Amino acid sequence: MKSALRVPALLAAASSLAAADELSVSTTSWESAVRSGWVDGAQFHERSTKGDLDAIDFGVSNVASVQVREGLLLRLGLDWERYTLGRPDSLRVPSRLQSANLVIGADLQIGEAWIARLEVQPGFYSGGTDLRAADFNLPVVLGGSYIVSADLQLAIGLSVDVNRKYPVLPGIGMRWKFDEHWVLNAILPTPRLEYSLSPSALLYVGADFKGGTYRVAGDFGRSRGKRVLDGAVVDYTQVRVGAGLSWKVTSAVTLDIELGCVPVHYFDYHRADVGVKADEIPIYGGIGINARF
């Protein structure tokens, strides 16, 4: 269970493939997203040190898919995400965690039923404001979707990150439309149960696995009385549980609004054997805009 919670996007590749029947799209298509969230303050502790922490996240991504031949798409894009953390200096937590990376990958249709994706995300994953060579990382995600029928798709995925406590993590999932109005979309990082109110609106309940692996500033530990944390790698994890509304504003643009709580929230400096963990369960709110052209 603890290893699964450390995966920010274990099946992110398979997730967008699970609902696809085939890779027959226009020559070039775009996927764009803007997302933001807020987590209320909660008490955290690291051994005998305690303090309140709240978090605001904001992210933007743009990915283009180019069909080079039937059944093969190449993907290229940019992704940027930042967590702003409000905390006292006594907590061994950075004031920000951010990533800026490329998205490079390919989708391949194999036979009549399989769609596979390979994606690499080279970029800088940092707890500071400077771009340093030490902040560079190259996470890799592999995903696949097996189309059983129009109502049932199975997904598998593999996440590889050499800086993470568990560098290689597998996972499985499924998307099952078991009723005219109901869909079980059990695929990480956002497994959920969906109910369609109309062709343009649906309600959902589920979870959102957020976070990532970052390297903090070179003087981070010294400034907090623990030199072993200078330039340390930290796994940051939020697990959000809640309900939301997804509204298709136009045929290409969707607005998501959700509210819930965060039962799992922690920072794990696994190489230094230091952990900072929440003692309380705060509420959160989130909003996102997704567009496909």
C-alpha positions as CSV (number, residue, x, y, z in Angstrom):
1,M,0.0,0.0,0.0
2,K,2.8,2.5,0.9
3,S,4.6,1.8,-2.3
4,A,1.4,2.5,-4.3
5,L,0.9,5.8,-2.6
6,R,4.3,7.0,-3.9
7,V,3.3,6.8,-7.5
8,P,2.2,10.2,-8.8
9,A,1.0,8.9,-12.1
10,L,1.5,5.2,-12.3
11,L,-0.9,4.6,-15.2
12,A,-1.1,8.0,-16.7
13,A,-0.3,6.7,-20.1
14,A,-2.9,3.9,-20.0
15,S,-5.5,6.2,-18.6
16,S,-6.0,8.3,-21.8
17,L,-5.8,5.2,-23.9
18,A,-8.4,3.1,-22.1
19,A,-11.4,4.8,-23.7
20,A,-10.0,4.8,-27.2
21,D,-11.2,2.4,-29.8
22,E,-8.4,3.0,-32.3
23,L,-5.7,5.5,-33.2
24,S,-7.6,7.0,-36.2
25,V,-7.3,10.7,-35.5
26,S,-6.6,13.8,-37.5
27,T,-3.0,14.3,-38.7
28,T,-2.3,16.6,-35.7
29,S,-4.2,17.0,-32.5
30,W,-3.6,18.9,-29.2
31,E,-4.2,18.1,-25.6
32,S,-4.0,21.1,-23.2
33,A,-4.8,21.3,-19.5
34,V,-4.7,23.9,-16.7
35,R,-5.2,22.7,-13.2
36,S,-5.1,24.2,-9.7
37,G,-5.8,23.1,-6.2
38,W,-5.7,24.1,-2.5
39,V,-5.2,22.0,0.6
40,D,-6.2,23.6,3.9
41,G,-3.7,23.8,6.8
42,A,-2.9,20.7,8.9
43,Q,-0.4,19.8,11.6
44,F,2.7,17.9,10.4
45,H,5.4,16.3,12.5
46,E,9.0,15.0,12.0
47,R,9.9,13.2,15.2
48,S,9.5,15.9,17.9
49,T,9.1,18.8,15.6
50,K,5.6,20.0,14.7
51,G,4.0,22.7,12.6
52,D,1.0,23.6,10.4
53,L,1.3,23.3,6.6
54,D,-1.0,24.2,3.7
55,A,-0.4,23.7,0.0
56,I,-1.4,25.3,-3.3
57,D,-0.7,23.6,-6.6
58,F,-0.8,24.9,-10.2
59,G,0.1,23.2,-13.4
60,V,-0.1,23.6,-17.2
61,S,0.5,21.1,-19.9
62,N,0.4,21.1,-23.7
63,V,1.0,18.0,-25.8
64,A,0.7,17.6,-29.6
65,S,0.0,14.2,-31.2
66,V,1.1,13.7,-34.8
67,Q,-0.1,10.7,-36.9
68,V,2.9,9.5,-38.9
69,R,1.1,6.5,-40.3
70,E,-2.0,4.5,-39.5
71,G,-1.9,3.2,-36.0
72,L,1.1,5.2,-34.9
73,L,1.1,8.6,-33.1
74,L,4.1,10.6,-32.0
75,R,3.7,12.8,-29.0
76,L,5.6,16.0,-28.0
77,G,4.8,18.6,-25.4
78,L,5.6,20.5,-22.3
79,D,4.5,20.1,-18.7
80,W,5.0,22.5,-15.7
81,E,3.8,22.1,-12.2
82,R,4.4,23.9,-8.9
83,Y,3.5,23.3,-5.3
84,T,3.7,26.3,-3.0
85,L,3.9,25.2,0.6
86,G,3.1,27.4,3.6
87,R,4.9,26.2,6.6
88,P,7.0,27.4,9.6
89,D,10.8,27.3,9.3
90,S,10.9,24.6,12.0
91,L,9.4,22.0,9.6
92,R,12.0,20.4,7.3
93,V,9.9,21.1,4.2
94,P,10.8,23.4,1.3
95,S,8.6,26.4,0.5
96,R,8.1,25.1,-3.1
97,L,8.4,22.0,-5.2
98,Q,8.3,22.4,-9.0
99,S,8.9,20.5,-12.2
100,A,9.4,21.7,-15.8
101,N,9.8,18.8,-18.3
102,L,9.3,17.7,-21.9
103,V,6.8,15.0,-22.8
104,I,8.2,12.7,-25.6
105,G,6.4,9.5,-26.5
106,A,4.5,7.4,-29.0
107,D,1.2,5.6,-29.1
108,L,1.0,2.4,-31.1
109,Q,-2.0,0.3,-32.1
110,I,-1.1,-3.4,-32.1
111,G,-3.6,-5.6,-33.8
112,E,-7.3,-5.0,-33.3
113,A,-7.4,-4.8,-29.5
114,W,-4.1,-3.4,-28.1
115,I,-2.9,0.2,-27.8
116,A,0.5,0.8,-26.2
117,R,2.3,4.0,-25.1
118,L,5.9,4.7,-24.3
119,E,6.6,8.2,-22.8
120,V,9.7,9.8,-21.3
121,Q,9.6,13.0,-19.3
122,P,13.1,14.6,-19.2
123,G,13.3,17.8,-17.2
124,F,14.1,19.5,-13.9
125,Y,12.4,18.4,-10.7
126,S,13.5,20.8,-8.0
127,G,12.8,22.2,-4.6
128,G,14.5,25.5,-5.4
129,T,14.4,28.3,-8.0
130,D,17.7,27.6,-9.8
131,L,18.1,25.2,-12.7
132,R,20.9,22.8,-11.7
133,A,22.3,19.7,-13.4
134,A,21.5,17.8,-10.1
135,D,17.8,18.5,-10.6
136,F,17.6,16.8,-13.9
137,N,15.7,13.5,-14.1
138,L,14.2,11.2,-16.7
139,P,11.1,9.4,-15.6
140,V,9.6,6.9,-17.9
141,V,6.0,5.6,-18.2
142,L,4.8,2.6,-20.2
143,G,1.2,1.9,-20.6
144,G,-1.1,-0.3,-22.5
145,S,-4.9,-0.8,-23.0
146,Y,-6.7,-3.9,-24.1
147,I,-10.1,-3.2,-25.7
148,V,-12.4,-6.0,-24.7
149,S,-15.5,-4.2,-26.0
150,A,-16.9,-0.7,-26.4
151,D,-17.9,-0.9,-22.7
152,L,-14.8,-2.6,-21.2
153,Q,-11.1,-1.8,-21.5
154,L,-8.3,-3.1,-19.4
155,A,-5.1,-1.2,-18.7
156,I,-1.6,-2.0,-17.5
157,G,1.2,0.4,-16.7
158,L,4.8,0.6,-15.5
159,S,6.4,3.7,-13.9
160,V,10.2,4.1,-13.7
161,D,12.0,6.8,-11.8
162,V,15.5,6.1,-10.5
163,N,15.3,8.8,-7.8
164,R,12.1,7.5,-6.3
165,K,12.3,5.2,-3.2
166,Y,10.8,2.4,-5.3
167,P,12.3,3.0,-8.8
168,V,10.1,0.6,-10.7
169,L,6.4,0.2,-9.9
170,P,3.7,-1.7,-11.9
171,G,0.0,-1.3,-11.9
172,I,-3.3,-2.5,-13.5
173,G,-6.7,-0.9,-14.0
174,M,-9.9,-1.0,-15.9
175,R,-12.6,1.2,-17.4
176,W,-16.1,-0.4,-17.4
177,K,-19.3,1.2,-18.5
178,F,-21.7,-1.2,-16.7
179,D,-24.9,0.9,-17.2
180,E,-26.2,3.6,-19.5
181,H,-25.3,6.3,-16.9
182,W,-22.5,4.6,-14.8
183,V,-18.8,4.1,-15.5
184,L,-16.1,2.6,-13.3
185,N,-12.9,4.4,-14.3
186,A,-10.5,2.5,-12.0
187,I,-7.2,3.8,-13.5
188,L,-4.5,5.7,-11.6
189,P,-3.8,8.5,-11.0
190,T,-7.5,9.4,-10.8
191,P,-9.6,6.3,-10.1
192,R,-13.3,7.2,-9.8
193,L,-16.9,6.2,-10.2
194,E,-18.8,8.4,-12.7
195,Y,-22.5,9.1,-13.2
196,S,-23.7,10.9,-16.3
197,L,-26.3,13.5,-15.7
198,S,-26.5,14.4,-19.4
199,P,-24.3,14.3,-22.5
200,S,-22.4,17.3,-21.2
201,A,-22.3,16.8,-17.4
202,L,-21.2,14.0,-15.1
203,L,-20.8,13.6,-11.3
204,Y,-17.9,11.5,-9.9
205,V,-16.4,10.3,-6.6
206,G,-12.9,9.0,-6.3
207,A,-9.3,9.7,-5.6
208,D,-6.4,11.7,-7.0
209,F,-2.8,10.5,-6.4
210,K,-0.6,13.7,-6.7
211,G,3.0,14.5,-6.0
212,G,6.4,13.6,-7.4
213,T,10.1,13.2,-6.7
214,Y,12.2,16.3,-6.4
215,R,15.7,17.4,-5.3
216,V,15.8,20.2,-2.7
217,A,18.3,23.0,-2.7
218,G,22.0,22.4,-1.9
219,D,21.8,24.3,1.4
220,F,18.4,23.1,2.4
221,G,19.6,20.9,5.3
222,R,22.1,23.4,6.7
223,S,19.4,26.1,6.9
224,R,17.3,23.7,9.0
225,G,19.9,22.1,11.2
226,K,20.3,18.8,9.4
227,R,23.1,18.8,6.8
228,V,22.2,15.3,5.6
229,L,19.2,17.0,3.8
230,D,21.5,19.3,1.7
231,G,20.5,18.5,-1.9
232,A,18.4,15.6,-0.8
233,V,15.8,13.8,-2.9
234,V,12.2,13.9,-1.5
235,D,9.2,11.9,-2.5
236,Y,6.1,14.2,-2.0
237,T,2.7,12.5,-1.8
238,Q,-0.9,13.7,-1.6
239,V,-3.8,11.3,-1.9
240,R,-7.0,13.3,-2.3
241,V,-10.5,11.7,-1.9
242,G,-13.6,13.6,-2.9
243,A,-16.4,14.3,-5.3
244,G,-16.7,16.5,-8.3
245,L,-18.5,17.8,-11.3
246,S,-17.2,17.5,-14.9
247,W,-18.9,19.8,-17.4
248,K,-18.3,19.7,-21.1
249,V,-18.4,23.5,-21.9
250,T,-18.0,22.8,-25.6
251,S,-17.2,19.7,-27.7
252,A,-13.5,20.4,-27.0
253,V,-13.3,22.0,-23.6
254,T,-14.2,20.4,-20.2
255,L,-14.3,22.0,-16.8
256,D,-13.8,20.0,-13.6
257,I,-14.6,21.2,-10.1
258,E,-14.1,19.0,-7.0
259,L,-14.0,19.1,-3.2
260,G,-12.8,16.5,-0.6
261,C,-10.2,15.7,2.0
262,V,-6.5,14.6,2.0
263,P,-6.1,11.5,4.2
264,V,-2.5,10.9,3.0
265,H,0.0,13.8,2.9
266,Y,3.7,13.5,3.5
267,F,7.3,14.2,2.5
268,D,9.8,11.3,2.4
269,Y,13.6,12.0,2.3
270,H,14.1,8.3,1.9
271,R,17.9,8.4,1.3
272,A,18.3,10.4,4.5
273,D,15.8,8.4,6.5
274,V,13.8,11.5,7.3
275,G,10.0,11.8,7.0
276,V,7.5,14.7,7.6
277,K,3.9,13.5,7.8
278,A,0.5,15.0,8.4
279,D,-1.3,14.3,11.7
280,E,-4.6,15.6,10.5
281,I,-6.9,15.2,7.5
282,P,-7.5,18.6,5.9
283,I,-10.0,19.6,3.2
284,Y,-9.1,20.5,-0.4
285,G,-10.6,22.1,-3.5
286,G,-9.6,21.8,-7.1
287,I,-10.4,23.1,-10.5
288,G,-9.2,22.1,-13.9
289,I,-9.8,23.0,-17.6
290,N,-9.0,20.3,-20.2
291,A,-9.1,20.9,-24.0
292,R,-8.6,18.6,-27.0
293,F,-8.5,19.9,-30.5
